[in-house]
């Protein structure tokens, strides 16, 4: 079993003991998403793949928050923000804008990118380094700004 999955199971047990239903619900949804992929593909996921799943869950929460806030549903937006906080507890520390800029510069230099057509090469090189540590949508915007 991967380290991240065992951390999630331990956190689930702790939330059950503490009777923290809100946190328990979020942890169970994370474990269910992991289990769904494992059953569908008939494999045990490693930490990198689990990070991808958790990152996708974060993106879904971000999208929901923007939609709820646009509709004036602050109660639902607050719930989504809480869920984001719980998910982020299991992700590696987020990179700063400076660190992301440094990684982008290194990738541009390594790939020899000069125009927007080279963006795929840069993202391909950066994605494994940034998975779970940065919002890839914002990184994409930073790359576009750098290349234009």
N, C-alpha and C positions, 0 to 999 in steps of 0.2 A: 504494500500500500504506500502511496506517495506521502511525503511529509505534509503537504498542504491538505490532503484529504484526511489524514489522521488529526491534524489541527482542527479541522472543521468538525470531526466527530467528537473530539474532546470538548470543543466549545458548545456543541449541541448538548452534551451531558451536563456541562456546567450551567447552561441556560435552563435545562430541565430542573436541576437541583435548586436553582435560584428562583424558579417559577416566573422567569422573565419570558412571557408569552410572545411579546413583540419580537425580541431578538431570536427566539426559538423558531418562529415562523420564517424569518429571513434565512436563517441557517439551514432549515429544512428545505427551503426552495433552492438554495445553492447546491445542497447534496442531491436533490432530485434532478436538477439540471445535469449534474455530473453523471449520475446513475443512468439517466436517459441516454446520454451519449455512449456510455459504456455498454449498455444493453444493445443499442442499435448497431454498434460497430463490433461488439463482442471482444472488447479489449479492456485492459486496465489502463487508465489514463495516467500520464506522468504529470509532474508539476507544471511544465510548460503548457500543456494542453488545458489543464485546469485553470491556469491563469487566463488563457484565451476565453474560456467560458465565463469566468468572473468579470473579465473586461467587457464582454458582450452584455452581461447583466447590468453593469454600470452604465453603459451607453444607453440601454433601454430606459434606465431610471432617469438619465439626463433628459432624454427626449420626452418622457412622461412629465417631468417637472415643468419643462417649457410649455407644454400643452396645457397642463393644469393651471399654471399661472396665467396664461393667456385667457383661459376660460373663467378666471376668478375663483378657482377652487383651491384656496390656500391650505385647507385641511388635507386634501389629497397630496398636494405638493409637499407638505411637511412630512407626511408618511413616506413618500418616495425619498426625501432627503435623509430621513432616519435610516431607511433601507440602504441607501448609498453608503452611509457611515459604517454600518455593520459590514457590508461587503468590503469596503476599503481597509478594514482591520486585517483582512487576510491577504491583502496585496502588498507587494514590496513598497518601500518608501517612494513617494512621487519625486520625479526629477524637477529641478528648478528650470526656469526659462533659460538661464545661462548654460546649464549643463546640456539642455536640448540643443541650444545654438551650437555648442562645441561639437556635439555628435553630428549635427547637420553639416557643419563645415568639414568634418573629417570624412563624411560620406560623399560630399560633393568633390572633395579632393581625390578620394579613392576611386570614384566612378568616372571622374573627368566630366561631370555634368556641366552643361553650359546653358541649356534652354529648358523650357517646360516639357519638352518631349522626353527628357531624361528623368522626369519625376518618378516614374515607376522603378527605375534602377535604384534611386535613392531610398524610396520607401521600402523596397525589397531588402536593402541592406540594414535599414534602421528598425524595421518592425520587430525582429527578434530581440533587439536591445531595449526597445521601449515597451514591449508588451506588458501591460499591467502597471507600468511605471509612469505613463503619460497618456493624455487624451490624444489619440492618433488624428482626430479631426483638427485639433489645434496645431499639431505638428505639421500636418499637411498644409495648413494655412501659412505656417512659418516657412516651409520649403518654397511655397509659391512666391512669397515675398522675397525670399533670397534669390530665386531664379529670375525674377522679373526685373 
